[in-house]
């Protein structure tokens, strides 16, 4: 995509973001025990750059399937992860941008998919070396969450 096309796409995304911004803040409030107004929101270009750069490292990827009943214990484990993270929710980040949290300790352990957040949450560490993706889906009437974790192969 050339620069002109990208600028046009950004304009469209920003306009769409203004329309869905309030529902985006509701999603954030369902996932974190903090006011969305206290968070740092990233502009769309920065958001795109973070995703691009996070894929530039050599990483090892692990994938596991969680039963929906195992989400809350897993969130308790995530809350132990210290350090700031970028957060991407559903496809709303495409239009509103990602945001940052000081750590995952403020995650809401009572969070449930399908209430506000439909199916995707992505956490990327600020150094861009680790990421955790939660992908909620239904198969044959049973609900699961695929957890994909990426971490560096070696320290550089």
C-alpha positions as CSV (number, residue, x, y, z in Angstrom):
1,X,0.0,0.0,0.0
2,X,1.4,3.4,-0.9
3,X,1.6,6.4,1.4
4,X,-1.5,8.1,-0.2
5,X,-3.6,5.0,0.2
6,X,-2.5,4.5,3.8
7,X,-3.4,8.2,4.6
8,X,-6.9,7.6,3.2
9,X,-7.3,4.4,5.1
10,X,-6.2,6.2,8.3
11,X,-8.8,8.9,7.7
12,X,-11.5,6.3,7.3
13,X,-10.4,4.4,10.4
14,X,-10.3,7.6,12.5
15,X,-13.8,8.5,11.4
16,X,-15.1,5.0,12.3
17,X,-13.2,5.2,15.6
18,X,-15.1,8.3,16.6
19,X,-18.3,6.4,16.1
20,X,-17.4,3.4,18.2
21,X,-15.2,5.0,20.8
22,X,-17.8,5.0,23.7
23,X,-18.4,1.2,23.2
24,X,-14.6,0.7,23.1
25,X,-14.3,2.3,26.5
26,X,-17.1,0.0,27.8
27,X,-15.1,-3.0,26.5
28,X,-12.0,-1.7,28.3
29,X,-13.9,-1.3,31.6
30,X,-15.1,-4.9,31.3
31,X,-11.5,-6.2,31.1
32,X,-9.6,-3.9,33.5
33,X,-10.4,-2.6,36.9
34,X,-9.5,0.9,36.0
35,X,-11.1,3.9,34.3
36,X,-10.5,4.0,30.6
37,X,-9.9,7.7,30.9
38,X,-6.7,6.9,33.0
39,X,-5.2,4.9,30.2
40,X,-2.9,6.1,27.4
41,X,-4.4,5.6,24.0
42,X,-2.2,5.3,21.0
43,X,-2.8,6.9,17.6
44,X,-3.5,4.6,14.7
45,X,-0.1,4.9,13.1
46,X,1.7,4.0,16.3
47,X,-0.7,1.1,16.8
48,X,0.1,-0.2,13.3
49,X,3.9,0.2,13.9
50,X,3.7,-1.7,17.2
51,X,2.0,-4.7,15.5
52,X,4.6,-4.6,12.7
53,X,7.6,-4.4,15.0
54,X,6.3,-7.1,17.4
55,X,6.4,-9.5,14.5
56,X,10.0,-8.7,13.7
57,X,11.6,-10.8,16.4
58,X,12.5,-14.5,16.4
59,X,9.9,-16.0,18.7
60,X,8.8,-19.3,19.9
61,X,5.0,-19.8,19.8
62,X,2.9,-21.9,22.1
63,X,-0.7,-22.6,21.7
64,X,-3.2,-24.2,24.1
65,X,-6.9,-24.5,24.1
66,X,-8.8,-23.5,27.3
67,X,-12.3,-24.6,28.2
68,X,-14.3,-21.5,28.9
69,X,-14.5,-22.5,32.6
70,X,-10.7,-22.1,32.8
71,X,-10.7,-18.5,31.8
72,X,-10.9,-17.0,35.3
73,X,-8.1,-19.1,36.7
74,X,-6.0,-18.2,33.6
75,X,-6.7,-14.4,34.2
76,X,-5.4,-14.8,37.7
77,X,-2.2,-16.2,36.3
78,X,-2.0,-13.3,33.8
79,X,-2.4,-10.8,36.7
80,X,1.1,-12.0,37.9
81,X,2.7,-10.6,34.8
82,X,4.4,-7.3,35.7
83,X,5.5,-4.5,33.4
84,X,3.5,-2.3,30.9
85,X,1.7,-3.8,28.0
86,X,0.0,-2.7,24.8
87,X,-3.6,-4.0,24.6
88,X,-5.6,-4.7,21.4
89,X,-9.3,-5.5,21.7
90,X,-11.5,-7.2,19.1
91,X,-11.1,-5.2,15.9
92,X,-11.8,-1.9,17.7
93,X,-8.1,-1.2,17.9
94,X,-8.1,-0.9,14.1
95,X,-10.3,2.2,14.4
96,X,-9.6,3.5,18.0
97,X,-6.0,2.4,18.4
98,X,-4.4,0.2,21.0
99,X,-3.9,1.4,24.6
100,X,-1.3,0.8,27.3
101,X,-1.7,-0.5,30.8
102,X,1.0,-0.3,33.5
103,X,0.7,-4.0,34.2
104,X,-1.8,-6.8,33.8
105,X,-2.4,-6.7,37.6
106,X,-5.5,-4.6,37.0
107,X,-7.2,-7.3,34.9
108,X,-10.8,-8.1,36.0
109,X,-10.7,-11.7,37.1
110,X,-14.5,-11.8,36.6
111,X,-14.2,-10.9,33.0
112,X,-16.2,-13.0,30.5
113,X,-16.1,-13.0,26.7
114,X,-19.2,-12.3,24.7
115,X,-20.5,-9.7,27.2
116,X,-18.7,-6.6,25.9
117,X,-15.6,-8.1,24.2
118,X,-16.7,-10.4,21.5
119,X,-13.7,-12.7,20.7
120,X,-10.1,-11.3,20.7
121,X,-7.7,-9.8,23.2
122,X,-4.0,-9.3,22.5
123,X,-1.4,-8.2,25.1
124,X,2.1,-7.2,23.8
125,X,4.9,-6.3,26.2
126,X,6.3,-2.8,25.8
127,X,9.6,-4.2,24.7
128,X,7.6,-6.0,21.9
129,X,9.3,-9.4,22.8
130,X,6.3,-11.2,24.3
131,X,2.7,-11.4,23.4
132,X,-0.4,-13.3,24.6
133,X,-3.4,-13.7,22.4
134,X,-6.8,-14.8,23.7
135,X,-9.2,-15.9,20.9
136,X,-12.7,-16.9,22.0
137,X,-14.8,-19.1,19.7
138,X,-17.6,-21.7,19.6
139,X,-17.3,-25.2,18.1
140,X,-20.3,-27.6,18.0
141,X,-22.0,-25.6,20.7
142,X,-19.0,-25.6,23.0
143,X,-17.0,-22.5,23.8
144,X,-13.2,-22.4,23.9
145,X,-10.4,-19.9,24.1
146,X,-7.2,-20.4,22.1
147,X,-4.2,-18.9,24.0
148,X,-1.2,-18.2,21.8
149,X,1.9,-17.0,23.6
150,X,5.0,-15.7,21.8
151,X,8.3,-15.2,23.6
152,X,11.9,-14.6,22.4
153,X,13.9,-17.6,21.3
154,X,17.1,-16.0,22.7
155,X,18.1,-12.9,24.6
156,X,19.7,-10.2,22.5
